[in-house]
Every structure is written in structure tokens, then in C-alpha cells.
Amino acid sequence: MADPRATHSTKATTKLPQTGNETTTNVGLLGGLGLFLAGLLGRKKRRDQSDK
């Protein structure tokens, strides 16, 4: 007969760190801010060209 302990995992297993499961809002906020500032800069540039 096979050893029953060999087929079952032990209860005292070590847990791996859970990385990459959290959503990061900082990256989204920085991206949105960058797009907002680029839009403002583009509008200002267009306004300056139409004033000439």
C-alpha cells in the first residue's frame, strides 16, 4: 500500500507573498493628470496660433 501521508500536503505549508493583486490607482491618476495637462497645453498652443 502507498503511504497516505505522501499524497496529502501538510497543513503547515508556507504562503507565498501575494504580489500584483492590489489595484494601483496612482498610475491611473498620474496618467489622467498627464493627459489633462497635455490637453491644456494643446489648447493654449492652438489659441496662440489663431491669434496671429
C-alpha positions in Angstrom: 0.0 0.0 0.0 1.0 3.6 -0.6 1.8 5.8 2.2 -1.3 8.1 2.7 1.0 10.9 4.0 2.8 11.1 0.7 -0.4 12.0 -1.2 -1.7 14.8 1.1 0.0 18.1 1.6 0.9 19.2 5.0 -1.1 21.8 6.8 2.0 23.8 7.8 2.8 25.0 4.2 4.4 28.4 3.8 2.4 31.0 2.0 4.0 32.9 -0.9 3.7 36.7 -0.9 0.7 37.9 -2.8 2.1 40.5 -5.2 0.2 42.1 -8.0 -3.2 41.6 -6.6 -3.8 45.1 -5.4 -5.1 47.7 -7.9 -2.9 50.7 -8.1 -4.7 53.9 -8.6 -1.6 56.1 -8.5 -0.6 55.1 -12.0 -4.1 55.9 -13.3 -4.2 59.2 -11.6 -0.8 60.2 -12.9 -1.8 59.2 -16.4 -5.0 61.1 -16.3 -3.2 64.2 -15.0 -0.7 63.9 -17.8 -3.4 63.7 -20.4 -5.2 66.7 -18.8 -2.0 68.8 -18.9 -1.2 67.8 -22.4 -4.8 68.9 -23.4 -4.4 72.2 -21.8 -1.0 72.8 -23.5 -2.5 71.8 -26.8 -5.4 74.2 -26.4 -3.1 77.1 -25.5 -0.9 76.4 -28.5 -3.9 76.3 -30.8 -5.2 79.6 -29.3 -1.8 81.3 -29.7 -1.6 80.3 -33.4 -5.1 81.5 -34.2 -4.4 84.9 -32.6 -1.7 85.7 -35.1 
